Amino acid sequence: MNRIKEVLKEKGISQTWLALKLDKSYNTINEYSRNVRQPSIEDLYRIANILNVNAKDLLK
């Protein structure tokens, strides 16, 4: 499970913005945020870099 939704909320960043930065669909980011689907390790590190957090901070 991940904390992407919580970190986005803490930073005031929308799922749409993250989707654009990652070149992913909104639906993909929404599934990550709802823990319906988990990002690959590569995408997890990309998300962490974009959000300026440690990748471990995105994991529960």
NORFEN-V63098 format. One record per run of one state. SS is the DSSP state (H for helix, E for strand, - for the rest). FROM is the first residue (numbers start at 1). TO is the last residue. Records with the same first field share a line. If there is no record, write none. Layout:
BEGIN
SS=FROM-TO + FROM-TO
END
This chain:
BEGIN
-=1-1 + 3-3 + 12-14 + 23-25 + 34-40 + 52-54 + 60-60
E=2-2 + 59-59
H=4-11 + 15-22 + 26-33 + 41-51 + 55-58
END
